Amino acid sequence: MRLTNKPILDHKQAIQEVYRWTPQIRDYDNFMHVGARWVPYTMYFHEKNFRSETVNTDSLGFRYSLLNGKRFSVGERPSNGRVNLLVGGSTALGVGATCDENTVASRLSEITGERWLTFAGRGYNATQELLLYLMNQERVGEIGHVVVFSGMNTLALEGIPDEFASEYGRYYYSFEFQHYMNKFNEDMKRKKDSFDTANRDSFFQRFKKVFSRNNPADEIITDAGISLDERLIRAADAITVALQQWKLLLAAHGASLTFILQPLSHWCREFLTQEEDAVFHAIESCPNNFYRLFSGVLGKEVHIPFFNHIQNRANGIPCFDMNELLKDSPAFKDTIFVDRVHFNDLGNDQLAQIISTKIYK
């Protein structure tokens, strides 16, 4: 049901409305706004030992999963027995769940009786997901199943403008990385020129430079002007290249590998519930840059070509489309979304139920 006569909300009102409908999101915002923890190779990861009623992380920054009331993680892995990995971005991380017990990985653990690690990085693209495994391969140990429950971050991030792209793809913090690294280059050049008195800045010039610097957090980034066809192919190719590398890395374990395209509300549904419509309106009244990057891929004409391109180039790796699978869920018409790509507890449970039927045939 779509709401009519929706109120106009300023930024503060919109945030409060989001928290009113989905109070758990306050903890996720605190989790994200603690600040990025800069790490090698993947660039950033979650805060270590984060604590809240909603989301908690171990000494490495991985979110906990639970089975029979006992929590475990990459950093606190049981010493015996194999584990399974739920790989992905924030949907696999469980953003939207009211507690660690209600993430997709925790629900998979309870449904299957096996340990499923939440092996996910908020905002990560396909390459970063793979690198995260390379960095933690020895910690993970014996693996049974790997489900890459992903796709939307890579597609969204490929909408970042060309001037912030690189030959290695586009990624969260693409703009911020270039902004601050360019400042470093400027500082290095100033040091080089510091002995050249003819080119040395006056005090006034240096004062002006310091106080004229823009705050990169205020920069508005959209996907306007990005070729949709090229973006779709770039994203799908990045995903399938990563999948082939996953396959090679997992061969020694004899582990199964499955790709499941995560759902997008606009792709799998023709409707929103009243609660979903209200919170979506609030979110759209206070969008961030990542949210803006979805604007060019919301149409259903993107969905099938994107999935087909992945499936056709997956070289035998099983691929499933949760956008289609979710339609058979008994809760499909209920309130399950907290935003375009994240789910509440009921939604996460349904995702886990569906994933389990595909893995444990």
GURO-799931 format. One record per residue (C-alpha): x, z, y; residue in one letter; residue number from 1. Coordinates in steps of 0.001 Angstrom, whole numbers, plus 524288, in hexadecimal, padded with zeros to 5 digits. Layout:
N
{{X Z Y} 'A' NUM};
...
***
This chain:
361
{{80000 80000 80000} 'M' 1};
{{805AB 7FBF5 80D07} 'R' 2};
{{803AB 80519 8186A} 'L' 3};
{{7FD3E 7FF69 8246C} 'T' 4};
{{7FF8D 803C9 83264} 'N' 5};
{{80CD6 80945 82F03} 'K' 6};
{{81275 81246 8395E} 'P' 7};
{{81E1C 80E0C 8415C} 'I' 8};
{{82920 81769 83E10} 'L' 9};
{{835A5 819F5 84568} 'D' 10};
{{84206 81C82 83D8B} 'H' 11};
{{8406D 82B3D 83CE0} 'K' 12};
{{83208 82A6E 8396E} 'Q' 13};
{{834D3 8206A 82EDE} 'A' 14};
{{83F0F 82902 82860} 'I' 15};
{{835FA 834B2 82887} 'Q' 16};
{{82B4D 82C53 8227F} 'E' 17};
{{8348D 82821 8179E} 'V' 18};
{{837A5 8366A 814EA} 'Y' 19};
{{82937 839E4 81517} 'R' 20};
{{825F1 8300C 80A7F} 'W' 21};
{{832A8 83157 802C9} 'T' 22};
{{838DC 83E8D 80622} 'P' 23};
{{843C0 83CB4 7FC2C} 'Q' 24};
{{84957 831C4 80492} 'I' 25};
{{84E2D 83BFC 80E3F} 'R' 26};
{{8581D 8407E 8041E} 'D' 27};
{{85C48 83280 80148} 'Y' 28};
{{85E43 8301E 80FC7} 'D' 29};
{{86670 83C75 810AA} 'N' 30};
{{86DEE 837E5 804AD} 'F' 31};
{{870F0 82AD7 80B12} 'M' 32};
{{8736E 83010 818B0} 'H' 33};
{{87D67 83A27 81469} 'V' 34};
{{88658 82E95 8164B} 'G' 35};
{{88CAC 824AA 80D79} 'A' 36};
{{897BB 829D2 80513} 'R' 37};
{{8A22F 81F5B 805D5} 'W' 38};
{{8A86D 81C18 7F8BD} 'V' 39};
{{8B16D 81143 7F3CE} 'P' 40};
{{8AC4F 8044D 7EE9B} 'Y' 41};
{{89D98 806A5 7F002} 'T' 42};
{{89FB3 80AF7 7FE2A} 'M' 43};
{{89657 81690 7FDBE} 'Y' 44};
{{88EC5 81F6B 7F4A1} 'F' 45};
{{88592 82AF9 7F50E} 'H' 46};
{{88908 83874 7F9ED} 'E' 47};
{{88F06 84153 7EFA8} 'K' 48};
{{8877E 84D67 7EB4E} 'N' 49};
{{87BCF 84A59 7F3E7} 'F' 50};
{{870F1 8544F 7F202} 'R' 51};
{{8627B 853C2 7F52D} 'S' 52};
{{85581 855B3 7EE51} 'E' 53};
{{8547F 846FB 7ECC3} 'T' 54};
{{861E1 8411B 7EA13} 'V' 55};
{{86E70 8472D 7E4FD} 'N' 56};
{{87BBB 84144 7E203} 'T' 57};
{{88780 8453A 7D9FD} 'D' 58};
{{895B1 846C2 7DE10} 'S' 59};
{{89734 837E7 7DE2E} 'L' 60};
{{88AD2 834C9 7E5CC} 'G' 61};
{{88294 83044 7DA37} 'F' 62};
{{87487 834D4 7D97D} 'R' 63};
{{870D0 83D8C 7CE27} 'Y' 64};
{{867EA 8396C 7C317} 'S' 65};
{{860C5 8432E 7BA76} 'L' 66};
{{85CF1 843F4 7AC23} 'L' 67};
{{855A1 84FAD 7A69B} 'N' 68};
{{85834 8570F 7B32E} 'G' 69};
{{866F7 8554A 7B276} 'K' 70};
{{86D86 84D3B 7BCE9} 'R' 71};
{{878FB 84415 7BB02} 'F' 72};
{{88027 83995 7C2A6} 'S' 73};
{{88C60 8314A 7C2C3} 'V' 74};
{{89413 83CF6 7C7B4} 'G' 75};
{{88D85 8467E 7BE5A} 'E' 76};
{{88C3C 83E4D 7B235} 'R' 77};
{{88A5A 84547 7A521} 'P' 78};
{{896CB 844DE 79D15} 'S' 79};
{{8908D 83EC7 7911F} 'N' 80};
{{88740 833A7 78E84} 'G' 81};
{{884CC 826DA 7953B} 'R' 82};
{{87DE2 824B9 7A20F} 'V' 83};
{{8762F 819A4 7A819} 'N' 84};
{{877AD 81493 7B5F9} 'L' 85};
{{86D04 81128 7BFA4} 'L' 86};
{{87482 808E4 7C96A} 'V' 87};
{{86FF3 80485 7D6C5} 'G' 88};
{{86D82 80852 7E4C8} 'G' 89};
{{863F5 811D5 7EABE} 'S' 90};
{{85893 80E9C 7E1AA} 'T' 91};
{{86113 811EC 7D5ED} 'A' 92};
{{865E5 81DC1 7DD88} 'L' 93};
{{857DA 82270 7DE08} 'G' 94};
{{85561 8225D 7ECAD} 'V' 95};
{{8471F 8264F 7EE07} 'G' 96};
{{846FD 82FFB 7E2B8} 'A' 97};
{{8434C 83DD9 7E67E} 'T' 98};
{{84E44 8439E 7DE39} 'C' 99};
{{8594B 83FEA 7D503} 'D' 100};
{{8503B 8419A 7C951} 'E' 101};
{{847C7 8364C 7CDEF} 'N' 102};
{{851C7 82B7F 7CFCF} 'T' 103};
{{85137 81F89 7C717} 'V' 104};
{{85D51 82405 7BF95} 'A' 105};
{{857B7 83192 7BD37} 'S' 106};
{{84AC1 82C03 7B8C7} 'R' 107};
{{851F9 82299 7AFBA} 'L' 108};
{{8595D 82E2D 7AA27} 'S' 109};
{{84CD4 83599 7A746} 'E' 110};
{{845E0 829B1 7A1BD} 'I' 111};
{{850FE 82597 798C0} 'T' 112};
{{85771 8329E 795BB} 'G' 113};
{{86489 82CB8 799BD} 'E' 114};
{{86CEB 82FA5 7A59C} 'R' 115};
{{86B8E 8259B 7B07B} 'W' 116};
{{87537 82725 7BB9B} 'L' 117};
{{87101 823EC 7C969} 'T' 118};
{{87C06 81A49 7CBD6} 'F' 119};
{{877BB 8154A 7D910} 'A' 120};
{{87C85 8141C 7E700} 'G' 121};
{{87347 813C2 7F27A} 'R' 122};
{{8748C 806A4 7F953} 'G' 123};
{{87DE2 800FA 7EF34} 'Y' 124};
{{87E00 7F281 7EC18} 'N' 125};
{{880D9 7ECD6 7DE9D} 'A' 126};
{{88F90 7ECBF 7E09E} 'T' 127};
{{88FFF 7FADD 7E52B} 'Q' 128};
{{887E2 7FF05 7D961} 'E' 129};
{{8921A 7F8EB 7D08E} 'L' 130};
{{89D7D 7FED2 7D80B} 'L' 131};
{{89731 80C35 7D6EC} 'L' 132};
{{897E4 80AD6 7C831} 'Y' 133};
{{8A614 8065B 7C88E} 'L' 134};
{{8A965 8126B 7D083} 'M' 135};
{{8A274 81BA7 7C715} 'N' 136};
{{8A3CC 814D0 7B9FF} 'Q' 137};
{{8AC0B 81F91 7B3D1} 'E' 138};
{{8A29B 82A17 7B846} 'R' 139};
{{896CC 82373 7B246} 'V' 140};
{{89BCC 822DB 7A452} 'G' 141};
{{893E9 81D05 79925} 'E' 142};
{{88873 814AF 79D9F} 'I' 143};
{{87C46 81066 79670} 'G' 144};
{{8742F 808CD 7A03E} 'H' 145};
{{8768E 803D3 7AE05} 'V' 146};
{{86AFC 7FF9B 7B633} 'V' 147};
{{86E3C 7F91F 7C320} 'V' 148};
{{861AE 7FBEB 7CA90} 'F' 149};
{{8651E 7F4F6 7D6FA} 'S' 150};
{{864C1 7E889 7DF0C} 'G' 151};
{{85E15 7EBB4 7EBDF} 'M' 152};
{{869D2 7F181 7F2DB} 'N' 153};
{{87208 7E584 7EFF3} 'T' 154};
{{86731 7DC83 7F4A6} 'L' 155};
{{86486 7E479 800EA} 'A' 156};
{{872D5 7E5F0 80494} 'L' 157};
{{87525 7D755 80335} 'E' 158};
{{86C77 7D65F 80F3D} 'G' 159};
{{876FB 7DC79 817BA} 'I' 160};
{{87B22 7D2BF 8224C} 'P' 161};
{{8867B 7C9B4 81F42} 'D' 162};
{{88F7E 7CFF3 8294C} 'E' 163};
{{88F98 7DC76 82131} 'F' 164};
{{8916C 7D596 8141E} 'A' 165};
{{89DE4 7D43F 80C52} 'S' 166};
{{8A2B8 7CBE4 8012D} 'E' 167};
{{89F9C 7D793 7F872} 'Y' 168};
{{89153 7D881 7FC2B} 'G' 169};
{{8890E 7E0A3 8054A} 'R' 170};
{{88736 7EF17 803E4} 'Y' 171};
{{88165 7FB36 809F2} 'Y' 172};
{{8896A 7FEFB 81601} 'Y' 173};
{{88E5B 7F0F7 81793} 'S' 174};
{{88C9D 7F1F3 82651} 'F' 175};
{{891E9 7FFCB 82766} 'E' 176};
{{89DD9 7FC97 81F29} 'F' 177};
{{8A1BB 7F124 827B7} 'Q' 178};
{{89E96 7F89E 8342A} 'H' 179};
{{8A76E 80422 8312E} 'Y' 180};
{{8B22C 7FC71 82A76} 'M' 181};
{{8B2DE 7F373 8363E} 'N' 182};
{{8B490 7FF97 83EA3} 'K' 183};
{{8BFF6 80338 835E7} 'F' 184};
{{8C5E0 7F5B9 837D1} 'N' 185};
{{8C45B 7F750 8467D} 'E' 186};
{{8CB34 80478 845CE} 'D' 187};
{{8D650 7FE80 83E02} 'M' 188};
{{8D7C6 7F3BA 84802} 'K' 189};
{{8D818 7FDB9 852FA} 'R' 190};
{{8E2EC 804FC 84BF7} 'K' 191};
{{8EA75 7F858 84A66} 'K' 192};
{{8E8F9 7F579 858D3} 'D' 193};
{{8EB8C 80368 85D4C} 'S' 194};
{{8F998 80042 860A0} 'F' 195};
{{8F584 7F46F 8687E} 'D' 196};
{{8F31F 7FA7D 875D1} 'T' 197};
{{8EE65 7ED97 87B4E} 'A' 198};
{{8E2F7 7ED54 871CA} 'N' 199};
{{8E01E 7FBE2 87192} 'R' 200};
{{8D22B 7FF72 87568} 'D' 201};
{{8D040 807B8 88164} 'S' 202};
{{8C9BC 8150A 87FEF} 'F' 203};
{{8BD36 80F4C 885AA} 'F' 204};
{{8BD23 80424 87BCC} 'Q' 205};
{{8BF17 80D58 8704D} 'R' 206};
{{8B487 8167A 87585} 'F' 207};
{{8AB2D 80B01 876C8} 'K' 208};
{{8ADC8 80669 868CF} 'K' 209};
{{8AB15 813C7 8631A} 'V' 210};
{{89E19 81587 869F5} 'F' 211};
{{89962 80790 8684C} 'S' 212};
{{899BC 807E6 8597C} 'R' 213};
{{88C92 8058B 85364} 'N' 214};
{{8875B 80E61 848C6} 'N' 215};
{{886CB 80605 83C5E} 'P' 216};
{{87B6E 80E38 8377E} 'A' 217};
{{87341 8083A 8425F} 'D' 218};
{{87635 7FA33 83E58} 'E' 219};
{{86A08 7F2FF 839B1} 'I' 220};
{{86CC5 7E9F3 82E37} 'I' 221};
{{862B4 7E0AE 82877} 'T' 222};
{{86294 7D567 81ECC} 'D' 223};
{{85DC1 7CBB5 828F9} 'A' 224};
{{864BF 7BEB6 827DD} 'G' 225};
{{86979 7C0E8 819EC} 'I' 226};
{{86667 7B5B1 81090} 'S' 227};
{{85D09 7BB2F 80677} 'L' 228};
{{86120 7B19D 7FBCD} 'D' 229};
{{86F9C 7B459 7FDA2} 'E' 230};
{{86D26 7C2E9 7FE59} 'R' 231};
{{86560 7C2D6 7F1B8} 'L' 232};
{{86FF5 7BB4E 7EA78} 'I' 233};
{{87AFA 7C3DC 7EFD6} 'R' 234};
{{873FB 7D03A 7EBA8} 'A' 235};
{{8702B 7CB2F 7DE31} 'A' 236};
{{87DF9 7C635 7DBC2} 'D' 237};
{{883DC 7D344 7DFC8} 'A' 238};
{{87AD3 7DA36 7D645} 'I' 239};
{{87DC1 7D139 7CACF} 'T' 240};
{{88C70 7D19C 7CD25} 'V' 241};
{{88BB1 7E075 7CCD1} 'A' 242};
{{88367 7E012 7C071} 'L' 243};
{{88D92 7D7CE 7B974} 'Q' 244};
{{897FB 7E19C 7BD45} 'Q' 245};
{{88F74 7ECCB 7B875} 'W' 246};
{{88E2A 7E5A6 7AB7E} 'K' 247};
{{89CE7 7E4A0 7A9F7} 'L' 248};
{{89F2B 7F2D4 7AD8C} 'L' 249};
{{894CC 7F7DC 7A437} 'L' 250};
{{89905 7EFA5 79891} 'A' 251};
{{8A227 7FA29 79378} 'A' 252};
{{8970B 8040D 7936B} 'H' 253};
{{88D8C 7FB7C 78C10} 'G' 254};
{{883DB 7FF70 79696} 'A' 255};
{{877C0 7F797 799B6} 'S' 256};
{{876A3 7F1C0 7A75B} 'L' 257};
{{869BB 7EE7C 7ADE1} 'T' 258};
{{86684 7E9DE 7BB91} 'F' 259};
{{85968 7ED8A 7C180} 'I' 260};
{{855EC 7E853 7CEEB} 'L' 261};
{{850A2 7F3B7 7D69D} 'Q' 262};
{{84319 7F249 7DC8E} 'P' 263};
{{83FCF 7EF78 7EAB1} 'L' 264};
{{83235 7F370 7EF05} 'S' 265};
{{82FA5 7E650 7F58A} 'H' 266};
{{8335B 7DEF9 7E91E} 'W' 267};
{{82BB1 7E676 7DEF8} 'C' 268};
{{81F88 7EA5F 7E674} 'R' 269};
{{814F1 7E3C8 7EE7D} 'E' 270};
{{8106F 7F0F0 7F3B8} 'F' 271};
{{814AA 7FE6C 7F82A} 'L' 272};
{{80D78 80B1A 7F600} 'T' 273};
{{808DD 8123D 8021B} 'Q' 274};
{{8142C 81BE7 80114} 'E' 275};
{{81E26 8110B 7FF3A} 'E' 276};
{{818B3 80964 80AA2} 'D' 277};
{{819C6 8153B 8137D} 'A' 278};
{{827E0 81834 81016} 'V' 279};
{{82BBB 809CD 81091} 'F' 280};
{{8261E 808FA 81E4B} 'H' 281};
{{82E03 814E1 8224F} 'A' 282};
{{83A90 80F4B 81C8D} 'I' 283};
{{83858 80230 82324} 'E' 284};
{{8371B 8098D 83007} 'S' 285};
{{844F6 80EFA 82EBE} 'C' 286};
{{84CBC 804D5 82714} 'P' 287};
{{85B4F 805C2 824D8} 'N' 288};
{{8645C 7FA1C 8232F} 'N' 289};
{{8639C 7FA33 8146A} 'F' 290};
{{854C6 7F9D4 81517} 'Y' 291};
{{85579 7EE5C 81E89} 'R' 292};
{{85DBD 7E6AF 814D6} 'L' 293};
{{85213 7E5DF 80BAF} 'F' 294};
{{849B8 7DE3F 81557} 'S' 295};
{{84E21 7D0E8 8107C} 'G' 296};
{{84C3D 7D39C 801F4} 'V' 297};
{{83ED4 7D9F9 8015C} 'L' 298};
{{837AF 7CD70 7FDEC} 'G' 299};
{{833B4 7CB1D 7EFE5} 'K' 300};
{{83A19 7BDB4 7F0A0} 'E' 301};
{{84741 7C4BD 7F002} 'V' 302};
{{84440 7CD2B 7E43D} 'H' 303};
{{8436D 7C39D 7D8DA} 'I' 304};
{{84EAE 7BA99 7DCFC} 'P' 305};
{{85760 7C685 7DEE1} 'F' 306};
{{85475 7CC28 7D17F} 'F' 307};
{{85531 7BEED 7CAD0} 'N' 308};
{{8628C 7BC36 7D0C5} 'H' 309};
{{8678B 7C933 7CB89} 'I' 310};
{{8619C 7C73A 7BE1D} 'Q' 311};
{{8667E 7B947 7BCCD} 'N' 312};
{{8747D 7BD40 7BFD0} 'R' 313};
{{874B9 7CA14 7B84D} 'A' 314};
{{87AD6 7C392 7AC5D} 'N' 315};
{{8729D 7CA79 7A237} 'G' 316};
{{871CB 7D7D4 7A8AB} 'I' 317};
{{8638F 7DC53 7A77B} 'P' 318};
{{85CBF 7DBAB 7B4AE} 'C' 319};
{{84F6F 7E13A 7B82B} 'F' 320};
{{84777 7E0F8 7C49D} 'D' 321};
{{8417A 7EE31 7C7CE} 'M' 322};
{{838D8 7E7A4 7D1FD} 'N' 323};
{{83174 7E167 7C6BB} 'E' 324};
{{832C5 7EC7D 7BCF3} 'L' 325};
{{82D55 7F678 7C67D} 'L' 326};
{{8206E 7EF2E 7C738} 'K' 327};
{{81D19 7F40B 7B98A} 'D' 328};
{{81F3F 8023F 7BD41} 'S' 329};
{{81307 80ADB 7BC92} 'P' 330};
{{8173D 8106E 7C9C0} 'A' 331};
{{8190B 80322 7D03E} 'F' 332};
{{80D8A 80522 7D96F} 'K' 333};
{{8112D 8131D 7DCB4} 'D' 334};
{{81A0E 817E0 7E795} 'T' 335};
{{827A7 815A8 7E200} 'I' 336};
{{82FC5 8104C 7ED61} 'F' 337};
{{835CB 818A2 7F823} 'V' 338};
{{83B29 80C63 7FEC6} 'D' 339};
{{83DD8 7FE3D 7FB1D} 'R' 340};
{{8476A 8012C 7F01D} 'V' 341};
{{84697 80FBC 7ED2C} 'H' 342};
{{83CF5 8175A 7E4E7} 'F' 343};
{{8369D 824A5 7E3F6} 'N' 344};
{{836B8 82CDC 7D79A} 'D' 345};
{{82B9B 82559 7D14F} 'L' 346};
{{83229 81875 7D467} 'G' 347};
{{83F46 81CDB 7CEEA} 'N' 348};
{{838B2 82154 7C272} 'D' 349};
{{8322E 8141A 7C0D4} 'Q' 350};
{{83F14 80D14 7C320} 'L' 351};
{{84592 81588 7B8C8} 'A' 352};
{{83A92 8132D 7AF1D} 'Q' 353};
{{83BD2 8047D 7B0DC} 'I' 354};
{{84AAE 80474 7B010} 'I' 355};
{{84A50 80C5C 7A386} 'S' 356};
{{84156 80276 79CFB} 'T' 357};
{{84B05 7F790 79FFA} 'K' 358};
{{8572E 7FEE3 79BA0} 'I' 359};
{{851DF 805B9 78F92} 'Y' 360};
{{84AA0 7FAB9 788CD} 'K' 361};
***
